[in-house]
Amino acid sequence: VDLAASMQFLFRKLLEVLSQHKRIALFLDDLQFADHASLLLVASMLYNTKESSSVFFACCYRNDDIRNGDQFSLWLSSINVFPLETMELQNMSVDVVNELVSETLRLFPRITHPLASILHCKTRGNPLFL
């Protein structure tokens, strides 16, 4: 018994059943850390749902954690056969972080600037860390 094929079949059937009456959104984060079997499972799910309008995938990975020729970059280039949209998040400037902190805390920007500077320094402005 091929365990990987069985797992792919089970996930395909699960998505079919769940998406019969409702739309589904799957958010997969930090894919750059996934093992080979998990990447194959994700590719299988993408392939089996490419005709479906009921299943939506959002896959996230960090560019700075991958290298050319590694397992993830090879997998990433192999899934370009699917109609994928890429969104790249840029790091936020100190001023943008300050605006976010100011609006969140409902304080004047001049009051939140020291906190925003610290947050920017610790996160390098990465929007996923703020």
N, C-alpha and C positions, 0 to 999 in steps of 0.2 A: 504494500500500500504506500503510495506516494503521499507523504504527510503534507507537503507544500500544496500539491494539487487539491487535496481534500480541504485544506484551509481556504484556498481560493474559491472552491466550489461553495463552501458553507457561507463565506462572506458575500458571494454573488447572490445566493438565495436569500440571505438576510436582507440585503439591500433591495432585492425585488419585492419581498414581502412588505418591508417597511415603507417603500415608496409607492405602493399601490394606491394609497388614499391621501398621502401627505407628501409634501416636498421635504427633502432632507438636505441639511448642510453639514458636511464633515470638515472640521478644522484640524489639520495635522501640523503640529508645530515641531520645530527642531529636527526636520527630516535629515539634516546632515549627520545626525548621530545614529540614524537607523541602521540596523544590520541588513545584510544582503536579502535574507528571507522576507523581512518586512518591506523592503523596497520592491521586491517582486510582487508582494501582495498588493501594495498600493498601485503598481502598474497594472496589475490584473483588474483591480476595481475600476481604474480609469478606463481601461479597454472595454470592460463589460458594461459600463454605464455611459459610453460616449454618445449613444443615440438617445439617452434618456434626458428629459428636461426636468425630471423630478429629483435628481441627485446633483448637488453642487459640492465641489471640492475646493477647499482653500488650503494650500500647502505652503508652509513657511520654512525657510532655511536662512542661515546667515552666511553671506558671501565670504566673510573673513575666516570661516572655519573649514573651507574646502580648498583643495589643491587640484591642479590639473592632473588627470590620470588616476585619481583615487576612485574608490568604489562609488561614491555619491556623484561625482562629476560625470562618470561614465553612465550611470543610471539616468542622470538629468538629461544628457544628450540623447539617450535612447528613447525618452518619452516625448521628444519633439514632434512625433507623428500625430499627437493628439492636439486638438485645437485649444491651446492654452493661452491665457493672457498673463503677462508678467507685470508685476508692479514692484518697483524698487523704492523702498523707503530711504530717504536721506536723513542723516543726522540733523537734529535741530540746533539752531544757534542759541546762544545764551538769551538773546532777546525773545525768541519764540518760547523757550522754556519758561522765561519769566512771565510772559503773557499767559501761558497755560497755568502756572502756579497762581498768578494773580486772579484769574477768572475762577479757578477751582476754590481758592480760599476766600474769594470775594474781598480782597484787600487791594489797596493801591499798589501799582507796580514798583514804586520806589520803596515800599515796605518789604515786598517779597524778593527784591533783587538779590540780597545776600543768600537767601535760601536757594534761589534759582541758580546762582553761580555754583554753589556746592553740588546741587543735583546735576548740573551740566558737567562739572568736573568728574563726578563719580560715574556717570553713565555715558560720557562723551556725546551726549545729546541723542542717544539712541531712543527713538519714540516708543519702542517696545519695552524699555526699562523704566519709562517715566509714568 
